[in-house]
Amino acid sequence: MQFIVVEGAQDLPEDYRGAYLIPDNWNDYGYVTMYELGIKRRGRRPKSIGGVRIGHLEMGSSRQDEFFRTEQRLPRRFETLPEGFFSLGVQDTYYESLSELGARARVDVLAALRDVAYDYSMDVVERVWDLRVFKKSLMRDVRHPRTELERLHLIARGRDRVVDFQWDYVPPKSHGSAYEPPTLGFRASPASLPPSNVHALIGRNGVGKTSMMRAMASGVASGSIEVTQLAERTATSTPNVVLVSFSAFDELLHHPDAPAGFAYIGLRDGEEPERLKTSEDLSAEFADSLATARIGSRRSRWEQILSTLSYPESGFLDDYAGDLEDLLSEGSDRRFKAAAGRLFAPLSSGHKIALLTLTRLVQEVTERTVVFMDEPEAHLQPPLLSAFIRALSDFLSDVNGMAVVATHSPVVLQEVPKACVYKLRRYGDVVTAERPLMETYGENVSALTHEAFGLESTATGFYAALAKEVAEGRSYREILADFESLGSEARGLLRVLTLSRDGNAS
């Protein structure tokens, strides 16, 4: 295939057929390697494929060298990149777009550009792996480079960008018990509607949700729980695990002996687990995380998260006077971090937790990452909680990840189909797990409260107060007159309780 370097698609010769590269001046720690790849076919408009970084084995390894811009040696026309050059797509959608052109075109382009992910041979990978240009530019801010390169290789070779994956967890059997513990199955189908990348564990306090999640996280990270992709070509690396909890009393998700694939998001200091982070610490953490999230494919995902959190009347970013485009494109690290702090500082505590959590997830999550999250409702009011779960689900579907959320909130259940919910119950040392009887996705909060907590909910709060009045023999109208304010659900409950009492009496 013929390749040509032009300043814009409008500069292509009228009769040109082939691929074209448009240079981009984006600077990766001194390296300028970015291009936009496009394809021009006969009788058709130019089609943009996506961003690609092109490096060279001899590009500057120190600041004294003069070769830092790919264009210094890249030919203006070529059929195959000369020896010494190599490339890597900026986003996974780059390879997906090439696949849409057909297998032959995909192979021709990637081979001609000496794509590292497409080749993925030991010889090629080892030649570029320790090069500064590869680490600082082509793999800029990639948290798990080996895992990511393996994933891109599978996609470059024609696998779907996102694929179903699944894993099972069996709680340990109680000593001396004849009861066989249940098998909890978790499956993510990124293309399903409603999405199935967020799973929920519900149950009363003390049932064991937190300890179960801790065991799950350790099992996934250690490989004792196998996370299996349902595809012909599958990843072999151990999945990553992200643990999220903002409880000041929580010891749950900090993992002192965490392996390399563990990441923790929360109030506790990773270096000093007994110390809680200050607001300044959280602001700095956000700025550091956004510095990574604004690069490459992460940027569009982060911007989509912002769009989801900015629902009508949310108040999100209302007090931010800056320009997001200027912030995300700021070249100076010092000015960028100062501007990121100005965005973060005026947010409410709930908005801070939502934005920090999701920004860190954009930074940390790769394919088959499993996120374990403890009671997000503790800090997020219902509309924000709903938007948070929606943003989380959309993001995980796009990056092929999964979350397991321990929750007491029916608002969370509203966003999750029943096939992704487990109700946990404990009877002494025996734990049971079952699916809800009703569909949870889009169900009303009252019905979900009854479904999730059953008789527990009728023994507390306004249920108990009304039941006490009814038990004293008072009529519906008498009780209604004494309560100055009763919501529609309370009035309906009161009617049912009094009719039931009177019917039993007769």
LINTA-V533216 format. One record per residue. N is the residue number from 1. SS is DSSP state (@ for helix, = for strand, . for the rest). D_LAST is the distance of its C-alpha to the last C-alpha in whole Angstrom. Layout:
BEGIN
n & ss & d_last
N & SS & D_LAST
N & SS & D_LAST
END
This chain:
BEGIN
n & ss & d_last
1 & . & 89
2 & . & 91
3 & = & 90
4 & = & 91
5 & = & 91
6 & = & 90
7 & . & 89
8 & . & 86
9 & @ & 85
10 & @ & 87
11 & @ & 90
12 & . & 90
13 & . & 93
14 & . & 92
15 & . & 93
16 & . & 91
17 & . & 89
18 & = & 88
19 & = & 86
20 & = & 87
21 & = & 86
22 & = & 86
23 & = & 86
24 & . & 84
25 & . & 85
26 & . & 82
27 & . & 83
28 & = & 82
29 & . & 84
30 & . & 87
31 & = & 87
32 & = & 86
33 & . & 85
34 & = & 83
35 & = & 83
36 & = & 81
37 & = & 82
38 & = & 82
39 & = & 82
40 & = & 84
41 & . & 85
42 & . & 87
43 & . & 86
44 & . & 82
45 & . & 82
46 & . & 82
47 & = & 79
48 & = & 78
49 & = & 77
50 & = & 76
51 & = & 78
52 & = & 80
53 & = & 82
54 & = & 86
55 & = & 87
56 & = & 91
57 & . & 92
58 & . & 94
59 & . & 92
60 & . & 93
61 & . & 92
62 & . & 93
63 & . & 93
64 & . & 97
65 & . & 97
66 & . & 97
67 & . & 95
68 & . & 92
69 & = & 91
70 & @ & 91
71 & @ & 92
72 & @ & 96
73 & . & 96
74 & . & 94
75 & . & 96
76 & . & 95
77 & = & 95
78 & = & 94
79 & . & 93
80 & . & 92
81 & . & 92
82 & . & 95
83 & . & 95
84 & . & 93
85 & = & 91
86 & = & 87
87 & = & 84
88 & = & 80
89 & = & 77
90 & . & 76
91 & . & 72
92 & @ & 70
93 & @ & 70
94 & @ & 74
95 & @ & 74
96 & @ & 71
97 & @ & 73
98 & @ & 76
99 & @ & 74
100 & @ & 73
101 & . & 77
102 & . & 77
103 & @ & 78
104 & @ & 82
105 & @ & 82
106 & @ & 79
107 & @ & 82
108 & @ & 85
109 & @ & 84
110 & @ & 82
111 & @ & 86
112 & @ & 88
113 & . & 86
114 & . & 86
115 & = & 83
116 & @ & 82
117 & @ & 78
118 & @ & 80
119 & @ & 82
120 & . & 81
121 & . & 83
122 & @ & 84
123 & @ & 88
124 & @ & 86
125 & @ & 84
126 & @ & 86
127 & @ & 89
128 & @ & 86
129 & . & 84
130 & . & 86
131 & . & 87
132 & @ & 86
133 & @ & 86
134 & @ & 83
135 & @ & 81
136 & @ & 81
137 & @ & 81
138 & @ & 80
139 & . & 78
140 & . & 77
141 & . & 74
142 & . & 73
143 & . & 71
144 & . & 71
145 & @ & 74
146 & @ & 74
147 & @ & 71
148 & @ & 71
149 & @ & 74
150 & @ & 73
151 & @ & 70
152 & @ & 73
153 & @ & 75
154 & @ & 72
155 & @ & 71
156 & @ & 75
157 & . & 75
158 & . & 73
159 & . & 70
160 & . & 67
161 & . & 66
162 & . & 63
163 & . & 61
164 & . & 58
165 & = & 58
166 & = & 55
167 & = & 55
168 & = & 53
169 & = & 52
170 & = & 50
171 & . & 49
172 & . & 51
173 & . & 50
174 & . & 48
175 & . & 51
176 & . & 50
177 & . & 47
178 & . & 46
179 & . & 44
180 & . & 46
181 & . & 46
182 & . & 45
183 & = & 48
184 & = & 47
185 & = & 49
186 & = & 50
187 & = & 52
188 & = & 54
189 & . & 54
190 & . & 56
191 & . & 56
192 & . & 52
193 & . & 50
194 & . & 48
195 & . & 50
196 & . & 50
197 & . & 52
198 & = & 49
199 & = & 47
200 & = & 44
201 & = & 43
202 & = & 39
203 & . & 37
204 & . & 37
205 & . & 39
206 & . & 41
207 & . & 40
208 & . & 44
209 & @ & 45
210 & @ & 48
211 & @ & 49
212 & @ & 49
213 & @ & 50
214 & @ & 53
215 & @ & 54
216 & @ & 54
217 & @ & 56
218 & @ & 59
219 & @ & 58
220 & @ & 59
221 & @ & 62
222 & @ & 64
223 & . & 63
224 & . & 61
225 & . & 59
226 & . & 60
227 & . & 60
228 & = & 61
229 & = & 62
230 & . & 61
231 & . & 64
232 & . & 68
233 & . & 70
234 & . & 68
235 & . & 68
236 & . & 69
237 & . & 69
238 & . & 66
239 & . & 63
240 & . & 63
241 & = & 60
242 & = & 59
243 & = & 57
244 & = & 55
245 & = & 53
246 & . & 53
247 & . & 52
248 & . & 54
249 & . & 52
250 & . & 53
251 & . & 55
252 & . & 53
253 & . & 56
254 & . & 59
255 & . & 61
256 & . & 64
257 & . & 66
258 & . & 65
259 & . & 67
260 & . & 69
261 & . & 66
262 & = & 63
263 & = & 63
264 & = & 61
265 & = & 59
266 & = & 58
267 & . & 58
268 & = & 60
269 & . & 64
270 & . & 65
271 & . & 68
272 & . & 66
273 & . & 63
274 & . & 62
275 & . & 63
276 & = & 61
277 & . & 63
278 & . & 63
279 & @ & 63
280 & @ & 67
281 & @ & 66
282 & @ & 63
283 & @ & 66
284 & @ & 69
285 & @ & 66
286 & @ & 65
287 & @ & 69
288 & @ & 70
289 & @ & 67
290 & @ & 68
291 & @ & 72
292 & @ & 71
293 & @ & 68
294 & . & 70
295 & . & 73
296 & . & 73
297 & @ & 69
298 & @ & 67
299 & @ & 68
300 & @ & 66
301 & @ & 63
302 & @ & 63
303 & @ & 64
304 & @ & 61
305 & @ & 59
306 & @ & 60
307 & @ & 59
308 & @ & 55
309 & @ & 55
310 & . & 56
311 & . & 53
312 & . & 53
313 & . & 52
314 & . & 52
315 & . & 55
316 & . & 57
317 & . & 61
318 & . & 60
319 & . & 63
320 & . & 65
321 & . & 68
322 & . & 70
323 & . & 71
324 & @ & 69
325 & @ & 72
326 & @ & 75
327 & @ & 73
328 & @ & 72
329 & @ & 76
330 & . & 77
331 & . & 80
332 & . & 81
333 & @ & 78
334 & @ & 79
335 & @ & 78
336 & @ & 75
337 & @ & 73
338 & @ & 74
339 & @ & 72
340 & @ & 69
341 & @ & 69
342 & @ & 69
343 & @ & 66
344 & @ & 64
345 & @ & 64
346 & . & 62
347 & . & 59
348 & . & 56
349 & @ & 55
350 & @ & 52
351 & @ & 55
352 & @ & 57
353 & @ & 55
354 & @ & 55
355 & @ & 58
356 & @ & 60
357 & @ & 58
358 & @ & 58
359 & @ & 62
360 & @ & 62
361 & @ & 60
362 & @ & 63
363 & @ & 66
364 & @ & 64
365 & . & 62
366 & . & 64
367 & . & 63
368 & . & 61
369 & . & 60
370 & = & 57
371 & = & 55
372 & = & 53
373 & = & 51
374 & = & 49
375 & . & 46
376 & @ & 48
377 & @ & 45
378 & @ & 46
379 & . & 48
380 & . & 48
381 & . & 45
382 & @ & 43
383 & @ & 45
384 & @ & 48
385 & @ & 47
386 & @ & 46
387 & @ & 50
388 & @ & 51
389 & @ & 49
390 & @ & 50
391 & @ & 54
392 & @ & 54
393 & @ & 52
394 & @ & 55
395 & @ & 58
396 & @ & 57
397 & @ & 57
398 & @ & 60
399 & @ & 62
400 & . & 60
401 & . & 58
402 & = & 55
403 & = & 52
404 & = & 50
405 & = & 47
406 & = & 45
407 & = & 42
408 & . & 39
409 & . & 39
410 & @ & 37
411 & @ & 40
412 & @ & 42
413 & @ & 40
414 & @ & 40
415 & . & 44
416 & . & 44
417 & . & 43
418 & @ & 40
419 & @ & 43
420 & @ & 45
421 & = & 42
422 & = & 41
423 & = & 38
424 & = & 39
425 & = & 37
426 & = & 38
427 & = & 37
428 & . & 40
429 & . & 43
430 & = & 41
431 & = & 41
432 & = & 40
433 & = & 40
434 & = & 38
435 & . & 38
436 & . & 35
437 & . & 33
438 & . & 34
439 & . & 37
440 & . & 38
441 & . & 41
442 & . & 40
443 & . & 36
444 & . & 34
445 & @ & 34
446 & @ & 30
447 & @ & 30
448 & @ & 33
449 & @ & 31
450 & @ & 28
451 & @ & 30
452 & @ & 33
453 & @ & 31
454 & . & 28
455 & @ & 25
456 & @ & 28
457 & @ & 28
458 & @ & 24
459 & . & 25
460 & . & 28
461 & @ & 29
462 & @ & 27
463 & @ & 24
464 & @ & 24
465 & @ & 24
466 & @ & 21
467 & @ & 19
468 & @ & 20
469 & @ & 19
470 & @ & 16
471 & @ & 15
472 & . & 17
473 & . & 14
474 & . & 16
475 & . & 15
476 & @ & 17
477 & @ & 19
478 & @ & 20
479 & @ & 21
480 & @ & 23
481 & @ & 25
482 & @ & 26
483 & . & 27
484 & . & 30
485 & . & 30
486 & . & 28
487 & . & 29
488 & @ & 27
489 & @ & 26
490 & @ & 24
491 & @ & 23
492 & @ & 21
493 & @ & 20
494 & @ & 19
495 & @ & 17
496 & @ & 16
497 & @ & 15
498 & @ & 12
499 & @ & 11
500 & @ & 10
501 & @ & 9
502 & @ & 6
503 & @ & 5
504 & @ & 5
505 & @ & 4
506 & . & 0
END
